[in-house]
Amino acid sequence: MSSLLIKILILLGVAAAAVFVLFQLGSSAASFTFEFREDVIDLNILNTVRREANVGNLSDVNLDELSTRELLLTMHSHIDNANTMCNRKIRMGYTGDGGWEICDDPDVRPRVPCIIYSFGISYDFSFDDDAAKLYGCHVYSFDPSMRREKDFYDRSSHVHFYKIGLSGTTYVNQDNKWLLMTFRDIREKLGHTNTTVDIVKMDIESSEWEALPEMVASGELRRVKQLLLEYHLVDQTRDYLLPRLKAIQAVESVGFQKFYVHKNHACTVSSVFPVTRTRCYEVHYLKR
């Protein structure tokens, strides 16, 4: 046997041995990982969530019949799961906090002439500016808390700021002198009555729970194609959860479905769930 052939056989033997060792190590690691996950996953909790939480559409659910525990599980499971498809999402604004996803599918895509309402700015116009540039829409930005801003001004030819907040009734808050208005009254003020609003973005620090029921009851939400909002959850009592789940139920009753959900990790909390939950969910709806 030639020396070259001997060297080749030796190299092949070394390679085979190395592959065997790596396979054994990989199997051990995989086994360890699997066993570790078995130790930390509580299947009883998972089964409870699956059994007691409603992740489907809430329109036919009698929420009054649910226990406090079922309301809690349903709240976090339901808004954390999308139930429709958007084939093309485009992020407007920052990639981190302050950015939002717009569904760019042809049937819900904003087209000129188009209107976007953006409630809750906190000096961050990145979403508003990007949406105006990409789609050519007129964007109306609202925030009563921005003290350095004028009551009204045009940020650009397509972005218009108003120092107005969204609420369930129209009034002036005597504590901070903020002007708060209903969605219907804002649309009337801007001359948008009976006009379709392509996108409504809302990040208004729990005021969504006052605004949404009025938006549904007045019929104005039916004239919106996409609704992007952050739900803020600060309590786990029945008196807190029930009316808020009913507000979500009302939004879905006019045809909105979730195409994307993002947990705001600045609000994460430990809970009865097998994974970390948050008090702030950025939920993106569309209506086809």
Number of C-alpha atoms within 10 A of each C-alpha: 5 6 8 9 10 11 11 11 12 12 12 12 12 12 12 12 12 12 12 12 12 12 12 12 12 12 12 12 12 12 12 12 12 11 11 11 11 11 9 9 12 12 11 10 13 14 11 14 20 14 11 17 20 19 19 15 16 19 16 9 13 9 17 12 9 16 13 17 15 18 25 22 21 24 21 20 19 20 24 20 16 19 16 14 13 16 10 12 14 12 15 19 19 14 10 8 11 16 17 25 22 26 24 15 14 10 10 17 17 24 12 10 10 18 23 23 22 23 22 24 22 15 11 14 20 15 21 25 19 17 25 21 12 10 15 16 22 22 26 21 25 24 25 21 18 16 10 7 14 10 15 13 12 12 14 12 9 17 22 17 21 18 19 22 25 25 22 19 15 16 14 14 10 8 6 9 11 16 19 21 20 21 23 19 16 17 17 12 11 9 10 14 15 10 13 16 22 21 27 20 22 22 20 23 13 14 16 22 21 16 20 22 22 19 20 18 12 13 12 18 24 18 16 19 21 27 23 22 23 22 24 21 19 13 11 14 12 17 10 14 19 19 15 22 20 19 20 21 19 19 23 18 16 15 15 25 22 24 22 24 19 18 18 18 14 10 14 13 11 10 10 14 15 15 10 11 20 20 18 21 21 21 24 24 28 23 19 9
